[in-house]
Amino acid sequence: MNLIRFICGLGCVACLAGGSAAAAAGTEFMEYNITWVGISVGTMTLAGETNEPGDRVRTLRLWNRPWIALVYPVDTVITCRIEATEDGPRHTVHKKVQEHTFRQDDTLVLWPDLGRAVWSNALRKTVRHTMVPKGSRDLVSFFFDLREVFAANGAMQIGGDYQLVMDGAIHGLEITTAAAKTLRTPFGRMEAVPVEARSKSPALFSRNRPESVWVATARPAVLFADIVSRFGPVRATLVKWEIDGQPVEWKASEPRTD
């Protein structure tokens, strides 16, 4: 489905999620402005919280502007609940897609430690069990994983393959980084590291190719994500980041000595 691959293209970098100061917060909210050739066309939000039973709940939502929705409405919500089990964490991902006349309503249950997945399609009334590479991740966790590209000392700890389980298939991504640069952002001038993901799956980025994803060094978050689409350049820009309902306070990046 083109929209889901577009979403993936906006955040196509990662390692293992969890462990940072932001991840340990009770609630977290990020909002991105989606622009096409400089025109604002939509919004993407990422939200994370720990519910009363202690499960991590993460939600990604993407919708377009009202003037576009008049002719081509888009409203997609993907929710991931991560529960602790005897077999390791269990990711339950519910995806509901409404894009023009297209509808999708399915659920993925993933056990990364076991390398096991179950897909169910509510519209087609189907269920499929399969084995996946151990350590595989779902689409929503894929975005939250970005913060873990940094170790406690700020050094980049990323590289190798990332296995993404999505839409009944497994997609391999090769993750690489380059030297940090200073960028102009809605929060001022900030140092950020470019992260690139090369798809090993011919279907994943067939129409929307990631060009650059920039992760801040001051506090790990994706500041910008650019993709090349058949309709022209598209950019996602971080415009809001809140932890426990309070705006995140950015600080100047420490000079790098390595």
Helices and strands as residue ranges (DSSP letters): H 2-10, E 27-36, E 39-50, E 56-64, H 66-69, E 74-85, E 88-99, E 102-111, E 116-121, E 126-131, H 139-144, G 145-149, E 160-166, E 169-177, E 181-185, E 188-199, E 208-216, E 222-229, E 232-243, E 246-247
